[in-house]
Amino acid sequence: MSRPFKNKGGVSETDPNPVVRWLISKVLSWLYSPKRLQLKHNKAEAIRKKSGASHKVEYFHQVTDGYSYLAAQVLQSLSERYDIELVCHLVNDPEGDNSPEPELLQQLSCYDAYHVAPEYGLEFPECQTLLKPELVSKASAILAAQNNQSFIAFAAEIGKALWTGNEAELDRLANEYGSLSKLATEHKLQVGSQRRAELKHYSGAMFFYGNEWYWGVDRLYHLEKRLAALGADKMPGLPLLVERPHIEIAQLKDSGSLTLEVYPSLRSPYSAISFDRAVKLARDTGVKLVVRPVLPMVMRGVPATREKGLYIFMDAAREAYAANIPYGKFSDPIGEPVRNAYSLYPWAQEQGKDVEFISSFLSCAFAKGINTNKESGLKSVVEGAGLDWNIAKAIVGQSGWEDKLEQNRLAMYHAGLWGVPSFRLLDKNNHQILALWGQDRLWLIAKEIERQISRA
């Protein structure tokens, strides 16, 4: 049995000492509070007005990214709807620690975009294989030849030819719209990637405005609302170009033929803002719920850069506030707190309180600011789940939970997923119907549940 609540003197990525843990938690809670985010918006607008600049939105397009193809389809409408200067950049794929699973990410972006596109009124082909490198080079060369206005106008058309594998169409577009040499295209990609790095980001399909990042069509509603609040909407009163879908509960209830698997992590901000909603979705629809927790990515050896970490915490906060989810008082549970909690998880399962236990932990760590590195903090988690602390404190720190979490991770990877939270919808024979990654996919899971129940 390991000693619970031990405080290590050294500092490591997964087990910071108490002072570092406290400081990081306080800084993140302050940085991404609603007040702080609004002050950042106000400051950016004051600087813009003082300089007399336009509402400049920069867009970063990654040719091999399915989400960039979705974003390309709204560029023209975005530039027409809002009084903005839309500047487009061509960028390379993320590299190094910002993209630990590049092939998996491309496959997922293809699968995910295919399921999301029709719900947003966009299109994406059902692709079975990775993009052909020669077609990627052709599409990149055509896009690199465009000026800003023609990029906005033609990016979606070029993307369609690429993602449908239509080499003849790409050749036609190259003749019609122009194409740069390999060297000139690489230069364009380098310039765009450098600009993205200067603004401290790493991914494609990203919009940047007023010192804040917005990912693809899924976060466009944040940007649209911000621009509208600044008087930049030329058509006020009309629906947003890309509304954020709501989680809609089916009128009919499932008879137990469907199973919703939820893969959360105890150190994931996105898990914290989606776990209770996933539980509610399953209960409201009558779907069987199976919770399969995994270790945080950084604790299982998946690296994360500072830029990536800061964006995730900012984005999760922004998503939580938009959905009126309790969030923001943060006490980082990385390392020992997570291990101590997971050592109690098998016992919580035996008591029929596994769901309540995870919910309580995430609430304490991400909404209440309770230090789960202390005995008093873990006691709050346990009692918040309706469990007996006197029993728990004799169990905490025991091993035996690791193999189960590893099995969960392998099952998640087998489904083509590797991040949290992930969701799998299974039929009565435990065959996969849909597997999606991200708290912003619960609405799509809900739609699929409704479709499955209506067909039964």
BABAPA-258877 format. One record per residue (C-alpha): residue number from 1; residue in one letter; z, x, y. Coordinates in steps of 0.05 Angstrom, whole numbers, always signed. Example, Ala and Ser with C-alpha at 12.3 -4.5 7.8 and 13.67 -1.06 7.14 Angstrom:
residues 2
<n = 1, res = A, up = +156, east = +246, north = -90>;
<n = 2, res = S, up = +143, east = +273, north = -21>;
END
This chain:
residues 456
<n = 1, res = M, up = +0, east = +0, north = +0>;
<n = 2, res = S, up = -20, east = +28, north = +68>;
<n = 3, res = R, up = +27, east = +26, north = +126>;
<n = 4, res = P, up = +8, east = -32, north = +172>;
<n = 5, res = F, up = +8, east = -28, north = +248>;
<n = 6, res = K, up = +4, east = +48, north = +248>;
<n = 7, res = N, up = -18, east = +77, north = +315>;
<n = 8, res = K, up = -60, east = +139, north = +309>;
<n = 9, res = G, up = -52, east = +194, north = +359>;
<n = 10, res = G, up = -125, east = +216, north = +358>;
<n = 11, res = V, up = -184, east = +178, north = +385>;
<n = 12, res = S, up = -242, east = +157, north = +342>;
<n = 13, res = E, up = -298, east = +106, north = +350>;
<n = 14, res = T, up = -266, east = +58, north = +301>;
<n = 15, res = D, up = -192, east = +72, north = +312>;
<n = 16, res = P, up = -177, east = +86, north = +386>;
<n = 17, res = N, up = -106, east = +102, north = +404>;
<n = 18, res = P, up = -65, east = +45, north = +436>;
<n = 19, res = V, up = -77, east = +67, north = +508>;
<n = 20, res = V, up = -153, east = +73, north = +499>;
<n = 21, res = R, up = -155, east = +6, north = +463>;
<n = 22, res = W, up = -116, east = -28, north = +518>;
<n = 23, res = L, up = -158, east = +4, north = +573>;
<n = 24, res = I, up = -224, east = -15, north = +541>;
<n = 25, res = S, up = -200, east = -86, north = +530>;
<n = 26, res = K, up = -178, east = -94, north = +602>;
<n = 27, res = V, up = -242, east = -65, north = +631>;
<n = 28, res = L, up = -287, east = -109, north = +588>;
<n = 29, res = S, up = -245, east = -171, north = +604>;
<n = 30, res = W, up = -252, east = -156, north = +679>;
<n = 31, res = L, up = -326, east = -136, north = +677>;
<n = 32, res = Y, up = -349, east = -200, north = +644>;
<n = 33, res = S, up = -303, east = -251, north = +674>;
<n = 34, res = P, up = -339, east = -310, north = +707>;
<n = 35, res = K, up = -314, east = -288, north = +775>;
<n = 36, res = R, up = -339, east = -217, north = +765>;
<n = 37, res = L, up = -407, east = -240, north = +741>;
<n = 38, res = Q, up = -415, east = -285, north = +801>;
<n = 39, res = L, up = -394, east = -229, north = +848>;
<n = 40, res = K, up = -447, east = -185, north = +817>;
<n = 41, res = H, up = -499, east = -240, north = +829>;
<n = 42, res = N, up = -476, east = -248, north = +901>;
<n = 43, res = K, up = -479, east = -173, north = +914>;
<n = 44, res = A, up = -550, east = -167, north = +886>;
<n = 45, res = E, up = -573, east = -225, north = +929>;
<n = 46, res = A, up = -541, east = -195, north = +991>;
<n = 47, res = I, up = -577, east = -129, north = +979>;
<n = 48, res = R, up = -643, east = -165, north = +968>;
<n = 49, res = K, up = -637, east = -205, north = +1032>;
<n = 50, res = K, up = -617, east = -144, north = +1073>;
<n = 51, res = S, up = -677, east = -105, north = +1049>;
<n = 52, res = G, up = -724, east = -163, north = +1058>;
<n = 53, res = A, up = -748, east = -155, north = +986>;
<n = 54, res = S, up = -777, east = -210, north = +943>;
<n = 55, res = H, up = -744, east = -239, north = +881>;
<n = 56, res = K, up = -769, east = -184, north = +836>;
<n = 57, res = V, up = -766, east = -197, north = +761>;
<n = 58, res = E, up = -785, east = -140, north = +715>;
<n = 59, res = Y, up = -809, east = -155, north = +644>;
<n = 60, res = F, up = -811, east = -104, north = +587>;
<n = 61, res = H, up = -862, east = -119, north = +532>;
<n = 62, res = Q, up = -858, east = -87, north = +463>;
<n = 63, res = V, up = -923, east = -98, north = +425>;
<n = 64, res = T, up = -891, east = -96, north = +356>;
<n = 65, res = D, up = -836, east = -146, north = +373>;
<n = 66, res = G, up = -845, east = -219, north = +355>;
<n = 67, res = Y, up = -798, east = -240, north = +411>;
<n = 68, res = S, up = -843, east = -204, north = +461>;
<n = 69, res = Y, up = -902, east = -246, north = +437>;
<n = 70, res = L, up = -861, east = -309, north = +450>;
<n = 71, res = A, up = -841, east = -284, north = +518>;
<n = 72, res = A, up = -914, east = -267, north = +535>;
<n = 73, res = Q, up = -931, east = -341, north = +526>;
<n = 74, res = V, up = -886, east = -361, north = +585>;
<n = 75, res = L, up = -904, east = -305, north = +634>;
<n = 76, res = Q, up = -958, east = -345, north = +670>;
<n = 77, res = S, up = -915, east = -408, north = +676>;
<n = 78, res = L, up = -855, east = -367, north = +700>;
<n = 79, res = S, up = -896, east = -333, north = +755>;
<n = 80, res = E, up = -925, east = -400, north = +778>;
<n = 81, res = R, up = -860, east = -440, north = +775>;
<n = 82, res = Y, up = -815, east = -391, north = +813>;
<n = 83, res = D, up = -823, east = -354, north = +878>;
<n = 84, res = I, up = -819, east = -286, north = +845>;
<n = 85, res = E, up = -854, east = -220, north = +840>;
<n = 86, res = L, up = -863, east = -211, north = +765>;
<n = 87, res = V, up = -874, east = -139, north = +746>;
<n = 88, res = C, up = -893, east = -124, north = +674>;
<n = 89, res = H, up = -880, east = -59, north = +636>;
<n = 90, res = L, up = -907, east = -37, north = +568>;
<n = 91, res = V, up = -852, east = -2, north = +527>;
<n = 92, res = N, up = -843, east = +35, north = +462>;
<n = 93, res = D, up = -801, east = +9, north = +405>;
<n = 94, res = P, up = -726, east = +22, north = +409>;
<n = 95, res = E, up = -706, east = +89, north = +379>;
<n = 96, res = G, up = -646, east = +122, north = +347>;
<n = 97, res = D, up = -580, east = +87, north = +348>;
<n = 98, res = N, up = -609, east = +29, north = +387>;
<n = 99, res = S, up = -651, east = +10, north = +327>;
<n = 100, res = P, up = -616, east = +29, north = +262>;
<n = 101, res = E, up = -659, east = -18, north = +219>;
<n = 102, res = P, up = -728, east = -18, north = +253>;
<n = 103, res = E, up = -769, east = -46, north = +195>;
<n = 104, res = L, up = -718, east = -100, north = +181>;
<n = 105, res = L, up = -717, east = -118, north = +255>;
<n = 106, res = Q, up = -793, east = -126, north = +257>;
<n = 107, res = Q, up = -792, east = -169, north = +195>;
<n = 108, res = L, up = -736, east = -212, north = +222>;
<n = 109, res = S, up = -769, east = -220, north = +290>;
<n = 110, res = C, up = -831, east = -245, north = +254>;
<n = 111, res = Y, up = -793, east = -294, north = +209>;
<n = 112, res = D, up = -746, east = -317, north = +265>;
<n = 113, res = A, up = -801, east = -325, north = +317>;
<n = 114, res = Y, up = -842, east = -367, north = +268>;
<n = 115, res = H, up = -784, east = -416, north = +260>;
<n = 116, res = V, up = -764, east = -417, north = +334>;
<n = 117, res = A, up = -832, east = -421, north = +367>;
<n = 118, res = P, up = -849, east = -495, north = +353>;
<n = 119, res = E, up = -781, east = -517, north = +378>;
<n = 120, res = Y, up = -797, east = -483, north = +445>;
<n = 121, res = G, up = -868, east = -510, north = +448>;
<n = 122, res = L, up = -896, east = -441, north = +433>;
<n = 123, res = E, up = -935, east = -413, north = +374>;
<n = 124, res = F, up = -925, east = -358, north = +323>;
<n = 125, res = P, up = -962, east = -346, north = +258>;
<n = 126, res = E, up = -928, east = -345, north = +190>;
<n = 127, res = C, up = -936, east = -271, north = +176>;
<n = 128, res = Q, up = -922, east = -240, north = +108>;
<n = 129, res = T, up = -933, east = -166, north = +121>;
<n = 130, res = L, up = -916, east = -116, north = +175>;
<n = 131, res = L, up = -966, east = -106, north = +231>;
<n = 132, res = K, up = -1023, east = -57, north = +217>;
<n = 133, res = P, up = -1014, east = +6, north = +258>;
<n = 134, res = E, up = -1088, east = +8, north = +278>;
<n = 135, res = L, up = -1083, east = -63, north = +306>;
<n = 136, res = V, up = -1020, east = -45, north = +343>;
<n = 137, res = S, up = -1056, east = +14, north = +375>;
<n = 138, res = K, up = -1115, east = -30, north = +396>;
<n = 139, res = A, up = -1070, east = -84, north = +426>;
<n = 140, res = S, up = -1029, east = -31, north = +463>;
<n = 141, res = A, up = -1091, east = +1, north = +491>;
<n = 142, res = I, up = -1117, east = -66, north = +518>;
<n = 143, res = L, up = -1050, east = -84, north = +549>;
<n = 144, res = A, up = -1044, east = -15, north = +580>;
<n = 145, res = A, up = -1110, east = -25, north = +615>;
<n = 146, res = Q, up = -1087, east = -87, north = +652>;
<n = 147, res = N, up = -1061, east = -92, north = +722>;
<n = 148, res = N, up = -1000, east = -134, north = +734>;
<n = 149, res = Q, up = -1035, east = -200, north = +744>;
<n = 150, res = S, up = -1082, east = -192, north = +685>;
<n = 151, res = F, up = -1024, east = -171, north = +641>;
<n = 152, res = I, up = -989, east = -237, north = +658>;
<n = 153, res = A, up = -1053, east = -276, north = +645>;
<n = 154, res = F, up = -1077, east = -242, north = +581>;
<n = 155, res = A, up = -1014, east = -215, north = +545>;
<n = 156, res = A, up = -1006, east = -278, north = +503>;
<n = 157, res = E, up = -1080, east = -279, north = +483>;
<n = 158, res = I, up = -1077, east = -206, north = +462>;
<n = 159, res = G, up = -1012, east = -219, north = +425>;
<n = 160, res = K, up = -1042, east = -276, north = +387>;
<n = 161, res = A, up = -1100, east = -233, north = +362>;
<n = 162, res = L, up = -1051, east = -179, north = +340>;
<n = 163, res = W, up = -1001, east = -224, north = +304>;
<n = 164, res = T, up = -1056, east = -263, north = +268>;
<n = 165, res = G, up = -1087, east = -197, north = +246>;
<n = 166, res = N, up = -1154, east = -213, north = +280>;
<n = 167, res = E, up = -1185, east = -145, north = +290>;
<n = 168, res = A, up = -1252, east = -174, north = +311>;
<n = 169, res = E, up = -1218, east = -213, north = +367>;
<n = 170, res = L, up = -1181, east = -151, north = +390>;
<n = 171, res = D, up = -1247, east = -114, north = +393>;
<n = 172, res = R, up = -1277, east = -171, north = +434>;
<n = 173, res = L, up = -1217, east = -171, north = +481>;
<n = 174, res = A, up = -1223, east = -96, north = +490>;
<n = 175, res = N, up = -1296, east = -104, north = +511>;
<n = 176, res = E, up = -1279, east = -161, north = +558>;
<n = 177, res = Y, up = -1213, east = -137, north = +589>;
<n = 178, res = G, up = -1218, east = -62, north = +580>;
<n = 179, res = S, up = -1180, east = -12, north = +539>;
<n = 180, res = L, up = -1148, east = +56, north = +553>;
<n = 181, res = S, up = -1151, east = +119, north = +512>;
<n = 182, res = K, up = -1095, east = +137, north = +465>;
<n = 183, res = L, up = -1068, east = +189, north = +513>;
<n = 184, res = A, up = -1070, east = +142, north = +573>;
<n = 185, res = T, up = -1038, east = +87, north = +533>;
<n = 186, res = E, up = -981, east = +133, north = +511>;
<n = 187, res = H, up = -970, east = +151, north = +584>;
<n = 188, res = K, up = -965, east = +78, north = +603>;
<n = 189, res = L, up = -915, east = +66, north = +546>;
<n = 190, res = Q, up = -874, east = +127, north = +568>;
<n = 191, res = V, up = -872, east = +104, north = +641>;
<n = 192, res = G, up = -849, east = +34, north = +620>;
<n = 193, res = S, up = -797, east = +61, north = +572>;
<n = 194, res = Q, up = -770, east = +108, north = +625>;
<n = 195, res = R, up = -763, east = +51, north = +673>;
<n = 196, res = R, up = -725, east = +11, north = +620>;
<n = 197, res = A, up = -679, east = +71, north = +607>;
<n = 198, res = E, up = -666, east = +78, north = +682>;
<n = 199, res = L, up = -642, east = +6, north = +683>;
<n = 200, res = K, up = -599, east = +21, north = +622>;
<n = 201, res = H, up = -631, east = -19, north = +567>;
<n = 202, res = Y, up = -666, east = -6, north = +502>;
<n = 203, res = S, up = -701, east = -68, north = +475>;
<n = 204, res = G, up = -766, east = -106, north = +483>;
<n = 205, res = A, up = -777, east = -178, north = +507>;
<n = 206, res = M, up = -727, east = -165, north = +563>;
<n = 207, res = F, up = -727, east = -193, north = +634>;
<n = 208, res = F, up = -689, east = -156, north = +689>;
<n = 209, res = Y, up = -669, east = -189, north = +754>;
<n = 210, res = G, up = -614, east = -173, north = +804>;
<n = 211, res = N, up = -579, east = -121, north = +761>;
<n = 212, res = E, up = -575, east = -166, north = +700>;
<n = 213, res = W, up = -614, east = -170, north = +634>;
<n = 214, res = Y, up = -642, east = -232, north = +600>;
<n = 215, res = W, up = -669, east = -229, north = +529>;
<n = 216, res = G, up = -734, east = -265, north = +516>;
<n = 217, res = V, up = -744, east = -340, north = +517>;
<n = 218, res = D, up = -675, east = -350, north = +488>;
<n = 219, res = R, up = -640, east = -327, north = +552>;
<n = 220, res = L, up = -693, east = -350, north = +601>;
<n = 221, res = Y, up = -651, east = -411, north = +618>;
<n = 222, res = H, up = -598, east = -365, north = +649>;
<n = 223, res = L, up = -651, east = -332, north = +693>;
<n = 224, res = E, up = -684, east = -398, north = +712>;
<n = 225, res = K, up = -618, east = -428, north = +733>;
<n = 226, res = R, up = -601, east = -367, north = +774>;
<n = 227, res = L, up = -668, east = -368, north = +810>;
<n = 228, res = A, up = -662, east = -442, north = +822>;
<n = 229, res = A, up = -593, east = -432, north = +853>;
<n = 230, res = L, up = -624, east = -382, north = +901>;
<n = 231, res = G, up = -678, east = -432, north = +923>;
<n = 232, res = A, up = -734, east = -396, north = +886>;
<n = 233, res = D, up = -755, east = -456, north = +844>;
<n = 234, res = K, up = -820, east = -484, north = +871>;
<n = 235, res = M, up = -812, east = -548, north = +830>;
<n = 236, res = P, up = -739, east = -566, north = +835>;
<n = 237, res = G, up = -718, east = -626, north = +794>;
<n = 238, res = L, up = -766, east = -612, north = +737>;
<n = 239, res = P, up = -739, east = -590, north = +669>;
<n = 240, res = L, up = -732, east = -515, north = +658>;
<n = 241, res = L, up = -791, east = -480, north = +627>;
<n = 242, res = V, up = -748, east = -462, north = +567>;
<n = 243, res = E, up = -687, east = -506, north = +560>;
<n = 244, res = R, up = -630, east = -481, north = +516>;
<n = 245, res = P, up = -629, east = -526, north = +455>;
<n = 246, res = H, up = -565, east = -563, north = +438>;
<n = 247, res = I, up = -533, east = -569, north = +370>;
<n = 248, res = E, up = -550, east = -639, north = +349>;
<n = 249, res = I, up = -511, east = -672, north = +292>;
<n = 250, res = A, up = -551, east = -713, north = +242>;
<n = 251, res = Q, up = -534, east = -787, north = +239>;
<n = 252, res = L, up = -539, east = -786, north = +163>;
<n = 253, res = K, up = -488, east = -744, north = +124>;
<n = 254, res = D, up = -503, east = -697, north = +68>;
<n = 255, res = S, up = -474, east = -715, north = +0>;
<n = 256, res = G, up = -457, east = -642, north = -16>;
<n = 257, res = S, up = -526, east = -620, north = -37>;
<n = 258, res = L, up = -531, east = -568, north = +19>;
<n = 259, res = T, up = -489, east = -506, north = +31>;
<n = 260, res = L, up = -481, east = -469, north = +96>;
<n = 261, res = E, up = -461, east = -396, north = +88>;
<n = 262, res = V, up = -431, east = -363, north = +150>;
<n = 263, res = Y, up = -427, east = -288, north = +156>;
<n = 264, res = P, up = -378, east = -270, north = +212>;
<n = 265, res = S, up = -343, east = -206, north = +232>;
<n = 266, res = L, up = -274, east = -201, north = +262>;
<n = 267, res = R, up = -298, east = -154, north = +317>;
<n = 268, res = S, up = -361, east = -191, north = +337>;
<n = 269, res = P, up = -363, east = -226, north = +405>;
<n = 270, res = Y, up = -420, east = -269, north = +380>;
<n = 271, res = S, up = -379, east = -289, north = +319>;
<n = 272, res = A, up = -322, east = -307, north = +365>;
<n = 273, res = I, up = -364, east = -356, north = +405>;
<n = 274, res = S, up = -399, east = -388, north = +345>;
<n = 275, res = F, up = -352, east = -390, north = +286>;
<n = 276, res = D, up = -315, east = -454, north = +305>;
<n = 277, res = R, up = -381, east = -488, north = +322>;
<n = 278, res = A, up = -410, east = -469, north = +254>;
<n = 279, res = V, up = -348, east = -497, north = +220>;
<n = 280, res = K, up = -354, east = -561, north = +260>;
<n = 281, res = L, up = -428, east = -567, north = +244>;
<n = 282, res = A, up = -415, east = -563, north = +170>;
<n = 283, res = R, up = -358, east = -613, north = +173>;
<n = 284, res = D, up = -395, east = -662, north = +217>;
<n = 285, res = T, up = -456, east = -663, north = +172>;
<n = 286, res = G, up = -420, east = -662, north = +105>;
<n = 287, res = V, up = -450, east = -596, north = +86>;
<n = 288, res = K, up = -410, east = -550, north = +41>;
<n = 289, res = L, up = -383, east = -490, north = +81>;
<n = 290, res = V, up = -377, east = -421, north = +51>;
<n = 291, res = V, up = -350, east = -365, north = +95>;
<n = 292, res = R, up = -370, east = -294, north = +76>;
<n = 293, res = P, up = -339, east = -244, north = +125>;
<n = 294, res = V, up = -364, east = -173, north = +131>;
<n = 295, res = L, up = -339, east = -110, north = +163>;
<n = 296, res = P, up = -359, east = -97, north = +236>;
<n = 297, res = M, up = -424, east = -58, north = +239>;
<n = 298, res = V, up = -393, east = +4, north = +271>;
<n = 299, res = M, up = -339, east = +5, north = +217>;
<n = 300, res = R, up = -392, east = +6, north = +162>;
<n = 301, res = G, up = -428, east = +65, north = +193>;
<n = 302, res = V, up = -480, east = +29, north = +236>;
<n = 303, res = P, up = -481, east = +65, north = +303>;
<n = 304, res = A, up = -481, east = +30, north = +370>;
<n = 305, res = T, up = -498, east = +59, north = +438>;
<n = 306, res = R, up = -459, east = +46, north = +501>;
<n = 307, res = E, up = -518, east = +8, north = +532>;
<n = 308, res = K, up = -523, east = -37, north = +471>;
<n = 309, res = G, up = -448, east = -50, north = +468>;
<n = 310, res = L, up = -443, east = -68, north = +541>;
<n = 311, res = Y, up = -502, east = -115, north = +538>;
<n = 312, res = I, up = -473, east = -151, north = +477>;
<n = 313, res = F, up = -406, east = -162, north = +510>;
<n = 314, res = M, up = -439, east = -186, north = +575>;
<n = 315, res = D, up = -487, east = -232, north = +539>;
<n = 316, res = A, up = -434, east = -261, north = +495>;
<n = 317, res = A, up = -391, east = -277, north = +555>;
<n = 318, res = R, up = -449, east = -309, north = +592>;
<n = 319, res = E, up = -466, east = -351, north = +531>;
<n = 320, res = A, up = -394, east = -372, north = +521>;
<n = 321, res = Y, up = -385, east = -395, north = +593>;
<n = 322, res = A, up = -451, east = -433, north = +591>;
<n = 323, res = A, up = -426, east = -471, north = +529>;
<n = 324, res = N, up = -355, east = -481, north = +556>;
<n = 325, res = I, up = -325, east = -441, north = +499>;
<n = 326, res = P, up = -257, east = -409, north = +509>;
<n = 327, res = Y, up = -271, east = -335, north = +517>;
<n = 328, res = G, up = -258, east = -274, north = +560>;
<n = 329, res = K, up = -187, east = -249, north = +550>;
<n = 330, res = F, up = -206, east = -192, north = +503>;
<n = 331, res = S, up = -163, east = -146, north = +461>;
<n = 332, res = D, up = -206, east = -101, north = +419>;
<n = 333, res = P, up = -188, east = -108, north = +345>;
<n = 334, res = I, up = -233, east = -51, north = +320>;
<n = 335, res = G, up = -205, east = -8, north = +264>;
<n = 336, res = E, up = -134, east = -20, north = +239>;
<n = 337, res = P, up = -127, east = -91, north = +265>;
<n = 338, res = V, up = -190, east = -112, north = +228>;
<n = 339, res = R, up = -169, east = -77, north = +164>;
<n = 340, res = N, up = -99, east = -108, north = +167>;
<n = 341, res = A, up = -129, east = -177, north = +178>;
<n = 342, res = Y, up = -178, east = -170, north = +120>;
<n = 343, res = S, up = -121, east = -148, north = +75>;
<n = 344, res = L, up = -92, east = -217, north = +86>;
<n = 345, res = Y, up = -157, east = -254, north = +77>;
<n = 346, res = P, up = -154, east = -262, north = +0>;
<n = 347, res = W, up = -84, east = -292, north = +7>;
<n = 348, res = A, up = -108, east = -338, north = +63>;
<n = 349, res = Q, up = -163, east = -361, north = +16>;
<n = 350, res = E, up = -113, east = -376, north = -39>;
<n = 351, res = Q, up = -75, east = -419, north = +10>;
<n = 352, res = G, up = -138, east = -456, north = +30>;
<n = 353, res = K, up = -133, east = -428, north = +100>;
<n = 354, res = D, up = -189, east = -377, north = +102>;
<n = 355, res = V, up = -228, east = -415, north = +155>;
<n = 356, res = E, up = -167, east = -425, north = +198>;
<n = 357, res = F, up = -148, east = -352, north = +191>;
<n = 358, res = I, up = -214, east = -325, north = +216>;
<n = 359, res = S, up = -215, east = -377, north = +272>;
<n = 360, res = S, up = -145, east = -357, north = +293>;
<n = 361, res = F, up = -160, east = -283, north = +292>;
<n = 362, res = L, up = -223, east = -290, north = +334>;
<n = 363, res = S, up = -188, east = -335, north = +383>;
<n = 364, res = C, up = -130, east = -286, north = +392>;
<n = 365, res = A, up = -176, east = -225, north = +400>;
<n = 366, res = F, up = -230, east = -255, north = +444>;
<n = 367, res = A, up = -200, east = -315, north = +481>;
<n = 368, res = K, up = -125, east = -304, north = +486>;
<n = 369, res = G, up = -122, east = -228, north = +495>;
<n = 370, res = I, up = -70, east = -221, north = +440>;
<n = 371, res = N, up = -62, east = -149, north = +415>;
<n = 372, res = T, up = -73, east = -155, north = +340>;
<n = 373, res = N, up = -56, east = -81, north = +333>;
<n = 374, res = K, up = +17, east = -101, north = +340>;
<n = 375, res = E, up = +59, east = -137, north = +289>;
<n = 376, res = S, up = +72, east = -192, north = +339>;
<n = 377, res = G, up = -3, east = -201, north = +349>;
<n = 378, res = L, up = -19, east = -207, north = +275>;
<n = 379, res = K, up = +40, east = -255, north = +268>;
<n = 380, res = S, up = +8, east = -299, north = +322>;
<n = 381, res = V, up = -57, east = -298, north = +281>;
<n = 382, res = V, up = -22, east = -317, north = +217>;
<n = 383, res = E, up = +20, east = -372, north = +246>;
<n = 384, res = G, up = -39, east = -398, north = +286>;
<n = 385, res = A, up = -75, east = -408, north = +219>;
<n = 386, res = G, up = -15, east = -448, north = +193>;
<n = 387, res = L, up = +8, east = -393, north = +146>;
<n = 388, res = D, up = +77, east = -363, north = +133>;
<n = 389, res = W, up = +88, east = -297, north = +168>;
<n = 390, res = N, up = +147, east = -279, north = +123>;
<n = 391, res = I, up = +99, east = -278, north = +64>;
<n = 392, res = A, up = +42, east = -245, north = +102>;
<n = 393, res = K, up = +82, east = -185, north = +127>;
<n = 394, res = A, up = +96, east = -165, north = +55>;
<n = 395, res = I, up = +22, east = -167, north = +38>;
<n = 396, res = V, up = -10, east = -136, north = +99>;
<n = 397, res = G, up = -42, east = -69, north = +86>;
<n = 398, res = Q, up = -56, east = -80, north = +12>;
<n = 399, res = S, up = -124, east = -60, north = -15>;
<n = 400, res = G, up = -169, east = -102, north = -59>;
<n = 401, res = W, up = -209, east = -138, north = -6>;
<n = 402, res = E, up = -261, east = -84, north = +5>;
<n = 403, res = D, up = -306, east = -100, north = -54>;
<n = 404, res = K, up = -312, east = -173, north = -34>;
<n = 405, res = L, up = -333, east = -156, north = +36>;
<n = 406, res = E, up = -384, east = -107, north = +10>;
<n = 407, res = Q, up = -413, east = -161, north = -36>;
<n = 408, res = N, up = -420, east = -205, north = +26>;
<n = 409, res = R, up = -456, east = -150, north = +63>;
<n = 410, res = L, up = -504, east = -139, north = +6>;
<n = 411, res = A, up = -519, east = -214, north = +2>;
<n = 412, res = M, up = -532, east = -215, north = +76>;
<n = 413, res = Y, up = -580, east = -156, north = +71>;
<n = 414, res = H, up = -615, east = -188, north = +11>;
<n = 415, res = A, up = -630, east = -248, north = +56>;
<n = 416, res = G, up = -664, east = -201, north = +106>;
<n = 417, res = L, up = -604, east = -202, north = +154>;
<n = 418, res = W, up = -556, east = -147, north = +173>;
<n = 419, res = G, up = -522, east = -168, north = +237>;
<n = 420, res = V, up = -469, east = -220, north = +251>;
<n = 421, res = P, up = -461, east = -277, north = +256>;
<n = 422, res = S, up = -514, east = -295, north = +205>;
<n = 423, res = F, up = -525, east = -363, north = +172>;
<n = 424, res = R, up = -558, east = -383, north = +107>;
<n = 425, res = L, up = -574, east = -455, north = +89>;
<n = 426, res = L, up = -579, east = -466, north = +14>;
<n = 427, res = D, up = -603, east = -525, north = -28>;
<n = 428, res = K, up = -566, east = -557, north = -87>;
<n = 429, res = N, up = -592, east = -502, north = -132>;
<n = 430, res = N, up = -567, east = -448, north = -84>;
<n = 431, res = H, up = -639, east = -430, north = -65>;
<n = 432, res = Q, up = -647, east = -407, north = +6>;
<n = 433, res = I, up = -678, east = -456, north = +54>;
<n = 434, res = L, up = -667, east = -418, north = +118>;
<n = 435, res = A, up = -633, east = -352, north = +137>;
<n = 436, res = L, up = -621, east = -336, north = +211>;
<n = 437, res = W, up = -584, east = -284, north = +251>;
<n = 438, res = G, up = -548, east = -300, north = +316>;
<n = 439, res = Q, up = -501, east = -349, north = +348>;
<n = 440, res = D, up = -561, east = -376, north = +386>;
<n = 441, res = R, up = -592, east = -401, north = +321>;
<n = 442, res = L, up = -539, east = -454, north = +303>;
<n = 443, res = W, up = -582, east = -507, north = +337>;
<n = 444, res = L, up = -639, east = -489, north = +291>;
<n = 445, res = I, up = -594, east = -492, north = +230>;
<n = 446, res = A, up = -571, east = -561, north = +254>;
<n = 447, res = K, up = -643, east = -584, north = +260>;
<n = 448, res = E, up = -659, east = -560, north = +189>;
<n = 449, res = I, up = -598, east = -595, north = +162>;
<n = 450, res = E, up = -622, east = -659, north = +194>;
<n = 451, res = R, up = -692, east = -650, north = +164>;
<n = 452, res = Q, up = -664, east = -637, north = +95>;
<n = 453, res = I, up = -618, east = -697, north = +96>;
<n = 454, res = S, up = -673, east = -743, north = +120>;
<n = 455, res = R, up = -717, east = -721, north = +62>;
<n = 456, res = A, up = -664, east = -732, north = +10>;
END
